[in-house]
Amino acid sequence: MRTILSRALAELNAHRSVVLVTIVAEQGSAPRGPGSQMLVGADGQLTGTIGGGQVERQSELLALSLLKEQRSQIQHFALTQAGADSLGMACGGDVTVLFQFISPEDTLWQSVLKTALARLTAAQPGWLILRTDGSAPALLDGEGMALLGSSGTAPLSKRCVLTETDFSLPLPIGERAVIFGAGHLARALIPLLRSVEFRPVVYDDRPALADPAAFPDAEQVVCGDFRNIADTLSLSPEDYVVVMTSGHLHDLEIQEQILRQELAYVGVIGSRAKIAAVNARLREAGISEEKLRTVHTPVGTPIKAVTPAEIAVSITGEMIYERACRREDPAHHACPMV
């Protein structure tokens, strides 16, 4: 969304109209789901994607037509081989797409784009509210209070929600991922996590390694005491945590603290022998079996990863999967892999 909003604002500042194309509903199998967006200008698709193929091509053509007519529209596409509105695709599903015409003279849209981008940069939650009839948008804060445009009510979940009049998109500020240990694995992992919209934080007790210059993709680099994390960093129930320090003792110290609170995800690197030894100490420290079962260890999807780059891919893949499960059900702590 950040790229799309930035490009839309740039086009408006250059006095060029755009059409914001958003999938607002799907049924059955479709390349992309609700919230997927692309931006179309006078020369065609500018940025973003709603899944490629015929649905994207036909949406681009319709957006170009609406751009000339200076109007918005909502359109249904059937991704099947036959039917009046069929695109001749074999997906077997349907998508509903909202085409929002935005004029450079629309000062409310310019304010919404600027404020939404500022909130994304500051990792402040919020909601972009698109009207299904193409009328004035609204921007809400994380509590559902109107910042710009007419007031509305944000959904209770963090998912996109379509009503008869509105389509609500949460601002994708990204989940924070705290990585304990600033070694070679962290250096491979941080850029990957950033590329899939996690907000990485690196934590280490060694000043030489806890160097912001070594982690340009990190939101924050903290040098602190592994024995007392709370002194330098507060963790929240929405945080994803990966423990990959230089030794068993540090892993034990960190887990004993973090497993006494709620977190979205905990992954710990290590061999099965090391895991068994650390878990035995954690039980002695009063950590319950139920808590230990929530830990993803050995961390990562089982793809026989060996190199730091491969291990980073494995960890990132597991975190993407767990994030998707949690977004569907915030109370869920661990999804079975398929």
NORQUILIN-V375216 format. One record per backbone hydrogen bond with DSSP energy under -1.0 kcal/mol. NH is the residue of the N-H (numbers start at 0). CO is the residue of the C=O. Records with the same first field share a line. If there is no record, write none. Layout:
# NORQUILIN-V375216
NH->CO + CO
This chain:
# NORQUILIN-V375216
4->0
5->1
6->2
7->3
8->4
9->5
10->6
11->7
12->8
13->9
14->11
15->10
17->101
18->39
19->99
20->37
21->97
22->35
23->95
24->95
26->93
34->22
35->32
37->20
38->46
39->18
40->43
43->40
45->38
46->38
48->36
55->51
56->52
57->53
58->54
59->55
60->56
61->57
62->58
63->59
64->60
65->61
66->62
67->63
68->64
69->65
70->65
72->98
74->96
76->94
77->84
78->92
79->77
85->82
86->77
87->79
88->79
91->78
93->26
94->76
95->24
96->74
97->21
98->72
99->19
101->17
105->102
106->104
109->105
110->106
111->107
112->108
113->109
114->110
115->111
116->112
117->113
118->114
119->115
120->116
121->117
122->119
123->118
126->139
127->168
128->137
129->166
131->164
133->130
137->128
138->147
139->126
140->144
143->140
146->138
147->138
160->167
162->165
166->129
167->160
168->127
170->125
172->170
176->198
177->239
178->200
179->241
180->202
186->182
187->183
188->184
189->185
192->188
193->189
194->190
196->193
197->192
198->174
200->176
201->219
202->178
203->221
208->205
209->205
210->208
213->210
214->211
217->214
218->199
219->199
221->201
223->203
227->224
230->227
231->228
232->228
238->235
239->175
240->264
241->177
242->266
243->179
250->246
251->247
252->248
253->249
254->250
255->251
257->253
258->254
259->256
260->257
263->238
264->238
266->240
267->295
268->242
274->270
275->271
276->272
277->273
278->274
279->275
280->276
281->277
282->278
283->279
284->280
285->282
286->281
291->287
292->288
293->290
294->291
295->265
296->294
298->267
300->313
302->300
310->306
311->307
312->308
313->309
314->310
315->311
316->312
317->313
318->314
319->315
320->316
321->317
322->318
323->319
324->320
325->321
326->322
327->323
328->324
331->328
